[in-house]
Amino acid sequence: MEVAKKKMSLKKKALIVLGVICFIAFLSSLGKSGDGVNNSSIRIPGEQNTIEIGDVLKTKYFDITANKMEIVKYVNTGNQFSDLKEEPGNLFLIINATYKNIDSESRMLFDGSIWINYNGKDYEFDKSEPVMAEGWGLMLDQINPLTSKTTNLVYKIPEEIKGDVYWQPGRSSSDEKIYLGKL
């Protein structure tokens, strides 16, 4: 009989632990937007804490600088096999960026997301275009401590969109964004 009581108490403990985990997961999901839009982290251009093109964004592992941004109808890499052709209704946003690894070990680089405030709503473009040419993209790139890499990141955006543009580099927190300008 005693063995049955112990098994019951273990089951109860397991259920309680599972319930606590579910409750914590539920509470953590309350603070997240269900539509992938994060309106609280966009800063207004000209504000004291806004980082812009040419400024250094200091993150946990990297010092990141957006050197320039441009909008083009097609991407010319200098290699006809790597170029991105014009697509009706779309444009390409290109960021020339420099990453410097400030950590004590090598770190992998990630593109991140473009945020555009259009008609009062923030849109996240988190998929960069793969460009198979030297100096374009970050496909599985990793850099050693205290070394730098400069590259061009390409994002496809709709031609109709207008508004303030922010870049949130990969591995940065939601409040670490660089203001790139207006479309």
C-alpha positions in Angstrom: 0.0 0.0 0.0 2.8 2.5 0.8 4.3 2.0 -2.6 1.0 3.1 -4.3 0.9 6.2 -2.2 4.5 7.2 -3.2 3.6 6.7 -6.9 0.6 8.9 -6.5 2.6 11.6 -4.9 5.2 11.4 -7.7 2.4 11.8 -10.3 1.0 14.7 -8.4 4.4 16.4 -8.3 4.9 15.8 -12.0 1.5 17.3 -12.7 2.2 20.3 -10.5 5.6 20.9 -12.2 4.0 20.6 -15.7 1.2 23.0 -14.6 3.8 25.6 -13.4 5.8 25.3 -16.6 2.6 25.8 -18.7 1.6 28.8 -16.5 5.1 30.4 -17.0 4.9 29.8 -20.7 1.4 31.4 -20.8 2.6 34.5 -18.8 5.7 35.0 -21.1 3.5 34.9 -24.2 1.3 37.7 -22.9 4.0 40.3 -23.6 4.5 39.2 -27.2 2.5 40.5 -30.2 0.8 37.7 -32.1 1.2 39.4 -35.5 5.0 39.6 -35.5 4.9 43.3 -35.0 6.8 45.0 -32.2 5.7 48.6 -31.9 7.5 49.3 -28.6 11.1 49.1 -29.8 11.0 51.6 -32.7 12.7 54.9 -31.9 11.9 58.2 -33.4 14.6 59.7 -35.7 16.3 62.6 -34.0 15.8 61.2 -30.5 18.8 61.1 -28.3 19.2 57.3 -28.3 18.6 56.7 -32.0 21.5 55.2 -33.9 21.7 56.1 -37.5 23.8 55.4 -40.6 27.5 55.8 -39.8 26.9 55.3 -36.0 28.2 52.2 -34.2 25.5 49.9 -32.6 27.2 48.1 -29.7 25.6 44.7 -29.1 26.6 41.8 -26.9 29.0 40.3 -29.4 29.5 42.9 -32.2 30.0 46.5 -32.9 27.8 47.0 -36.0 27.8 49.9 -38.4 25.3 50.5 -41.3 27.6 52.3 -43.7 24.9 53.1 -46.3 21.5 52.1 -47.5 20.1 52.2 -51.1 17.0 51.2 -52.8 17.3 49.6 -56.3 15.2 47.9 -58.9 17.8 45.2 -59.5 21.0 44.1 -57.8 24.2 44.3 -59.9 27.0 42.4 -58.1 29.5 42.5 -61.0 28.8 38.8 -61.8 25.9 38.2 -64.1 25.2 34.8 -62.5 24.8 36.4 -59.0 22.7 39.4 -60.0 19.1 39.8 -58.9 16.8 40.7 -61.7 14.1 43.3 -61.6 10.8 42.1 -60.4 7.5 44.0 -61.1 6.1 45.4 -57.8 9.3 44.8 -55.8 12.4 46.7 -55.0 15.6 45.7 -53.3 16.9 47.4 -50.1 20.7 47.1 -49.8 22.5 47.8 -46.6 26.3 48.0 -46.6 27.3 47.0 -43.1 30.4 46.4 -41.1 30.5 43.9 -38.2 33.4 43.8 -35.7 33.5 40.9 -33.3 34.1 42.3 -29.8 33.9 38.9 -28.0 36.8 36.7 -27.0 35.9 33.9 -29.4 34.7 33.5 -33.0 31.0 34.3 -33.6 28.6 33.6 -36.4 27.0 36.6 -38.2 23.3 36.8 -39.0 21.5 39.3 -41.2 18.6 40.4 -39.0 15.4 42.2 -39.9 14.3 45.3 -41.6 11.4 47.2 -39.9 9.3 49.7 -41.9 6.6 51.8 -40.4 3.9 52.1 -43.1 0.5 53.7 -42.6 1.0 53.5 -38.8 1.9 49.8 -38.7 5.4 48.3 -38.3 6.2 45.6 -40.8 9.1 43.2 -40.3 11.1 41.9 -43.3 13.2 39.1 -41.7 14.3 37.3 -44.9 17.3 38.5 -46.7 17.9 37.6 -50.4 20.7 35.1 -51.0 23.3 36.5 -53.3 26.2 34.2 -54.2 29.0 36.7 -54.7 31.9 37.9 -52.6 31.0 40.8 -50.5 27.2 40.0 -50.5 25.4 38.4 -47.6 26.4 36.4 -44.6 25.7 32.8 -45.5 27.1 30.9 -42.5 29.9 33.5 -42.0 31.8 33.4 -38.8 34.5 35.9 -37.7 37.3 35.7 -35.2 37.6 37.9 -32.1 38.5 41.6 -32.8 38.2 41.1 -36.6 35.8 42.9 -38.9 33.7 42.0 -42.0 32.0 44.4 -44.4 29.2 43.1 -46.6 26.1 44.0 -48.5 22.7 42.7 -47.2 19.8 42.6 -49.6 16.1 42.6 -48.6 13.2 42.4 -51.1 10.4 44.9 -50.2 7.2 45.9 -52.0 7.4 48.9 -54.3 4.4 50.5 -52.7 5.7 50.8 -49.1 6.8 54.1 -47.7 7.9 55.2 -44.3 10.7 55.1 -41.7 13.2 52.2 -42.1 15.1 50.5 -39.3 17.5 47.6 -39.3 17.7 45.2 -36.4 20.9 43.2 -36.9 20.9 39.5 -36.1 21.8 38.6 -32.5 20.7 42.1 -31.3 17.9 42.7 -28.9 14.5 44.1 -29.9 15.5 47.6 -28.8 18.8 47.6 -30.7 18.0 49.1 -34.1 19.7 51.4 -36.6 17.6 54.1 -38.3 18.3 53.9 -42.1 16.1 56.7 -43.3 12.8 57.2 -45.1 11.5 55.5 -48.2 
